[in-house]
Amino acid sequence: MDQYPDENEEFELQYQDELEMMDDFDNDDGPSTSHQAAAKAKAVTGSTPTVARLSNSTLNSPQLSQITFGSTQSQIENGADGGGGPVNRRLFGTPKVPGIGRGCSTPFQRMPAIEESELAAEKLQEVDLRPTNKRRLERDLFGDIDDLFHESYEDPLVKKARTEEQRDQQAIEKILELRRKMRETTKTVRHDEISRLKSLHDFKMRNLSYQIPNWPFLPIQRSDLERIYVRFHSEDYEQRQLDLIGARQNTTGSLLGDSKEQVWREANEMVLRRLAPPTQAPAVVVETIDFSSSSSTSGLWVDKYKPRKYIDLLSDEMTNRSLLYWLKMWDKVVFGKVFHSKQEQEQQMAGGAGSGSGSGSGAAAQLNSFNKRTGKFESNGGWRQRKARQALNTNVDDLGRPMQKVALLCGPPGLGKTTLAHTIARHAGYNVREINASDDRSPEAFKLALENGTQMSSVLNEDKRPNCIVLDEIDGAPRQSIEYLVKFVSDGIYSKVKAKGSKPEHNVLRRPIVCICNDVYDPALRPLRQIAFVVQFPPIDSARLAERLIQVAKKEKMKTDFGSLIALAEKSGNDVRSCISSMQFFNAQKHSLTLQDVLNNNLGQKDRHQGLFDVWGAIFRIQRPKKQLAASSNSQNADEPAEVILTNMSVPTRVQNVLTVVHSCGDFERLTQGVYENYLQQKMPDPNFNGVCEALQWFCFQDLLQNQINRQQNYSVYPYLQHGFVMWHLLFATLAWPKIAFPMRGFEFQQKTQNQRNIYQALRKGVSSTSSGVGQGNVLLLDTVPMLKRILSPQLRSVAVQLLSPKEQYDLRHTIEVMVDLGLTFMQVKSAEGHYVFQTEPDLDALANFPGSLGLTLPYFSRQLIAREVDLERIRRAAPKGNGKAVENTKKKPTQTTSPRLPNHLQTLKPKQISSNKPNATAKQQLTKDFFGRITHKSSAISATEERKTDAIVKSPIWYRYKEGFNNAVRKDVHLNELL
Amino acid sequence: MALWVDKYRPRELSKLDYHQEQAENLRNLCKQSDFPHLMFYGPSGAGKKTRIMCLLREMYGSGVERLRNETMTFTTPSNRKIEVMTVSSNYHLEVNPSDAGMYDRTVVIDLIKQVAQTHQIEINGQREFRVIVVSEADELTKDAQHALRRTMEKYVATCRIILSVNSTSRIIPAIRSRCLGIRVAAPSETEIINILQSTCKREGLVLPVELAKRVVDKSERNLRRALLMLEASKVAKSPFTANQEIAELDWQVYLRETANQIMSEQTPAKLEKIRERLYELLSQGVPPNLIFRGLVEQLVNNCDIVLKAKTLDYASQYEHRMQNGAKHIFHLEAFVAQFMNIYKKYLTESVMSVDF
């Protein structure tokens, strides 16, 4: 109970905060401003609040009052001491502080900068998950502010009404907001009076009350005999607040998020690295000193400004969250045992969160825990459990693992895939084990690493975190390794099923694996892609990247401006890494970065691989002059020749541009197909078809060149391929944004052609050699098949065969013969709609079938009839030829066939018989061998066979006698044609 | 043997219905102990294959009619497996190498060479060589034809090659000069009518002359097509009447409809619809040159004399280019667009001249 909550609980706590925040956000967007206005007003007028005035100001916004009263009512219904709530809330402009189980985050959110930063710092301390015992115990200090983490009561119906998407969206917005605020707070150095007063007011608001509050208090009487309740805080809390304030007041302030320990450790590391003796100065001091001193000299900026917290991440929020969610889905397997062994059932139901509550002391702690339990219980029921249930329903297997055991991050380089994987894994409480391209990735080494990483049994010890394997740059790994990985991941499922009942097999995958690659469509990754949870990385917004770059520049005291940083970001294709590297480069040169630098240097300009759609877009679109760039250049230095050209969209530039883009893509064939399938959709002023004709001339030309290259490997014509694109660009490009569809038609055409060809081949194979009149090759397809469809569509009444008219009989006969000749049958197949149809096999109907043409017009019944008759005819034809002769010979056959054929399987036995009664056997053989005397020797032959039966065949343990067209069991000769 | 095309196909040179003189020559050719490589050429449905089979029967007797189907598998140098169907008797082997598409060279090298190299074991078979019948030889790629050329010379002692060709212009001159060309012209209309009549007589049907004439018209002097059409008409309606409907080939109808659409509207949207139709035709296996031909015939029929020459000029230009290219759709569409262009120009001009 009194233990510090473990990682996933922490995560949930934080999550919960976010959720509540976002709940509040959409509830009272408007009021929050009015609160602040009220707070400001109060701060200006003086320290003593006047009730009337404040209530006026709050009542000005009807929305607020509604919400306040609504929640108050529900609180009253709950029977807790919510009576004083509304007054207090109106008094301080924060409606929800004293309510039952009010979350701290809501009021904090609305507070101005100082509280914000404090909150962020707290949150970040949670985010950072260094699992030292010391820190865990330290958590106890927060006992008295535990109500911060309590959830506010909210109508569960309202919560249910909210969909998951909204929640996610809101949560994302909330995080973004939080992040923005945090950035502001870290950025802002100024402390104006108002903000100070505001913070003071808020501090009071939290700690002073006119009513009897929930927290431990000390009543004080004011000069005007009003009783005020002042909050008690523990010493540690006070100390911590002081520390935070101290940290915040540093101008750098960047590492607020890190706990002191981490800062301390990093500082020590830096010191060690420089082989200086570690100093025992206070942490705060070390922090500043180290930072300012290192800013000019040490390390790569890329490492220095690596995001260390979840909140620092630059990448798309949806991506981050989806990956985090996936990782959290592993918690049941990875951390599951903790729940069962160490936590009470009740708390499990409550989501297993907040186990640190019990450590709080005194009445306040009890109150807190009570509040917490009720509040938490309900809010969890509304949100987290549903989430868990949903995960269980949709994509968790019965071991509690997500169905997709592997996450595959993919995206162009420099977007922070590796960073994201590391950060999130650490955030979720894992120890990251990375295997990247620099490691040995032969299948054996891979196997070893995987097994070691996933099957450590002592993982759940107190000081050890479970592993999360990050396979970086997996697209370069050998195929066998990837295959092994796939097997490894899916084998787990198999052996788990096998080992049900007994103890689980040791190679069940119990740890998440994250793979990172650049090109998700690498052929080697295909097996992995099918089973993996694929996270595509969208490019980072260049404005957002520039913001981050500004922060870096500020910390490094580099002179630059936003415009040039945006230009840098765009130039590098939003590659964070290359941006920071170039900044460091410029910093080393002259401690400044201007737009001119960015444009003049070919730094950071990669030979970028653009997507096909980008290339098609460039072909079909005349790019507008870049206004932003032009404007900023004018403001800075107007005499910049490079920029003027860049913004100029004259024909030579456009040609050059298209050539570059097309050349960088290189897949001319696909590009041509794309242009071909899209050019007619473009808006073109071409009434006379001249443009279209010209374009098509170029298509033909392109085709000829391509054919030259493909057939004769004549690559000398290759350079000419790209010029067609220029022509198409000049003919069809407009300023409007083009609608471009992926070229599917060519592919579909190929598929269909192949399909037709297969049917045609099957048909050809079936044609018997006697009916070569149907022709070969195209003739069969063009002349015969269309006519054949009609020949095979006789008009038959749906009656029994015997009742058909002679003409129908004749037609039926004819149809059947043709079908047998051509190897056609009707097969019963289930159609897409679910009912059965008779389809020709091979599918004649599909061949040469044009929209509007008739095809086979046979009704179901006729097809059924024909199908049966065709089968019978087949059997008849397969029957031995010369039936009449066979009938004649049937009586003699036994004698004739038995004796010569016996040796087939009795050869081993035979020598013995011959030795026993040799003369008899020879006589028989002579008799039987004589072909002409069969009839006359019949009786003796039969007796001979009978004799032999008694001799050898019956005696031998196993015997089998095969007689053609003759069955031993039935004494009557029945031929197949008699049955038909 | 149920289709009339097979049932009433002549099996001996003496029973051929037309080109009697040529049949006599062929018989004389067989009477000599030896004959050169042969190349039968003529339009589809003229009776090339029939004559080849008759010739073989004349040479080897009825043994050639004991046929067996075989599917042979070849491995190309690029390790691709291809299947080729062959029909063979003891005396001959019939193969259609164009089944293998662009890998036909492998077939020629492997199969034909292998057969050509083996000597005939059975001495009492009349000839000491086997015959290889290569159907649709004009579909062979240049590579394959070159491969064939050496084989023809080297193994002349053990094998004869009979080519069945639609157009000699697609055969390289080297092969043409090694073969004795035998032209099988399409039967004349009266000949076809006679054949249709005799067939109906043997089937016990009465065929009105008008119907026979219409069938011949529709069949474009293609005897196979004529017989199939007749049979289809018979299934649709019998006994025959003079003005009964004759089934047409679906793709021809579709092609005609396409041409009409080109005439009706000349816009990019229409061009896109035409492209769909062309794709459809191509995917159904209609050869692009036939599409070209069908389109041009229809378009030329319907447009003004001024445009006819231009259309034909463009058509020849684009079709020639198409032969050198690989993506037929480009060239077909280019032709269609070009026609739309000139047609539209012509239309606007004529409207202007009417106005003034």
Boltz contact constraints between the chains, C-beta under 6 A:
constraints:
  - contact:
      token1: [A, 680]
      token2: [B, 268]
      max_distance: 6.0
  - contact:
      token1: [A, 680]
      token2: [B, 272]
      max_distance: 6.0
  - contact:
      token1: [A, 689]
      token2: [B, 337]
      max_distance: 6.0
  - contact:
      token1: [A, 689]
      token2: [B, 340]
      max_distance: 6.0
  - contact:
      token1: [A, 689]
      token2: [B, 341]
      max_distance: 6.0
  - contact:
      token1: [A, 692]
      token2: [B, 337]
      max_distance: 6.0
  - contact:
      token1: [A, 693]
      token2: [B, 337]
      max_distance: 6.0
  - contact:
      token1: [A, 693]
      token2: [B, 338]
      max_distance: 6.0
  - contact:
      token1: [A, 693]
      token2: [B, 341]
      max_distance: 6.0
  - contact:
      token1: [A, 696]
      token2: [B, 333]
      max_distance: 6.0
  - contact:
      token1: [A, 696]
      token2: [B, 334]
      max_distance: 6.0
  - contact:
      token1: [A, 696]
      token2: [B, 337]
      max_distance: 6.0
  - contact:
      token1: [A, 699]
      token2: [B, 330]
      max_distance: 6.0
  - contact:
      token1: [A, 700]
      token2: [B, 321]
      max_distance: 6.0
  - contact:
      token1: [A, 700]
      token2: [B, 330]
      max_distance: 6.0
  - contact:
      token1: [A, 700]
      token2: [B, 331]
      max_distance: 6.0
  - contact:
      token1: [A, 700]
      token2: [B, 334]
      max_distance: 6.0
  - contact:
      token1: [A, 703]
      token2: [B, 325]
      max_distance: 6.0
  - contact:
      token1: [A, 703]
      token2: [B, 327]
      max_distance: 6.0
  - contact:
      token1: [A, 703]
      token2: [B, 330]
      max_distance: 6.0
  - contact:
      token1: [A, 704]
      token2: [B, 324]
      max_distance: 6.0
  - contact:
      token1: [A, 704]
      token2: [B, 325]
      max_distance: 6.0
  - contact:
      token1: [A, 707]
      token2: [B, 325]
      max_distance: 6.0
  - contact:
      token1: [A, 707]
      token2: [B, 326]
      max_distance: 6.0
  - contact:
      token1: [A, 749]
      token2: [B, 279]
      max_distance: 6.0
  - contact:
      token1: [A, 749]
      token2: [B, 283]
      max_distance: 6.0
  - contact:
      token1: [A, 752]
      token2: [B, 283]
      max_distance: 6.0
  - contact:
      token1: [A, 753]
      token2: [B, 283]
      max_distance: 6.0
  - contact:
      token1: [A, 756]
      token2: [B, 285]
      max_distance: 6.0
  - contact:
      token1: [A, 769]
      token2: [B, 67]
      max_distance: 6.0
  - contact:
      token1: [A, 769]
      token2: [B, 69]
      max_distance: 6.0
  - contact:
      token1: [A, 769]
      token2: [B, 87]
      max_distance: 6.0
  - contact:
      token1: [A, 770]
      token2: [B, 1]
      max_distance: 6.0
  - contact:
      token1: [A, 771]
      token2: [B, 6]
      max_distance: 6.0
  - contact:
      token1: [A, 773]
      token2: [B, 5]
      max_distance: 6.0
  - contact:
      token1: [A, 773]
      token2: [B, 6]
      max_distance: 6.0
  - contact:
      token1: [A, 773]
      token2: [B, 9]
      max_distance: 6.0
  - contact:
      token1: [A, 776]
      token2: [B, 96]
      max_distance: 6.0
  - contact:
      token1: [A, 776]
      token2: [B, 135]
      max_distance: 6.0
  - contact:
      token1: [A, 777]
      token2: [B, 136]
      max_distance: 6.0
  - contact:
      token1: [A, 778]
      token2: [B, 287]
      max_distance: 6.0
  - contact:
      token1: [A, 779]
      token2: [B, 44]
      max_distance: 6.0
  - contact:
      token1: [A, 781]
      token2: [B, 285]
      max_distance: 6.0
  - contact:
      token1: [A, 783]
      token2: [B, 224]
      max_distance: 6.0
  - contact:
      token1: [A, 783]
      token2: [B, 225]
      max_distance: 6.0
  - contact:
      token1: [A, 786]
      token2: [B, 249]
      max_distance: 6.0
  - contact:
      token1: [A, 786]
      token2: [B, 250]
      max_distance: 6.0
  - contact:
      token1: [A, 787]
      token2: [B, 228]
      max_distance: 6.0
  - contact:
      token1: [A, 787]
      token2: [B, 232]
      max_distance: 6.0
  - contact:
      token1: [A, 790]
      token2: [B, 232]
      max_distance: 6.0
  - contact:
      token1: [A, 790]
      token2: [B, 247]
      max_distance: 6.0
  - contact:
      token1: [A, 791]
      token2: [B, 231]
      max_distance: 6.0
  - contact:
      token1: [A, 791]
      token2: [B, 232]
      max_distance: 6.0
  - contact:
      token1: [A, 791]
      token2: [B, 235]
      max_distance: 6.0
  - contact:
      token1: [A, 794]
      token2: [B, 235]
      max_distance: 6.0
  - contact:
      token1: [A, 817]
      token2: [B, 2]
      max_distance: 6.0
  - contact:
      token1: [A, 818]
      token2: [B, 2]
      max_distance: 6.0
  - contact:
      token1: [A, 818]
      token2: [B, 3]
      max_distance: 6.0
  - contact:
      token1: [A, 821]
      token2: [B, 2]
      max_distance: 6.0
  - contact:
      token1: [A, 848]
      token2: [B, 250]
      max_distance: 6.0
  - contact:
      token1: [A, 848]
      token2: [B, 284]
      max_distance: 6.0
  - contact:
      token1: [A, 850]
      token2: [B, 250]
      max_distance: 6.0
  - contact:
      token1: [A, 850]
      token2: [B, 254]
      max_distance: 6.0
  - contact:
      token1: [A, 853]
      token2: [B, 250]
      max_distance: 6.0
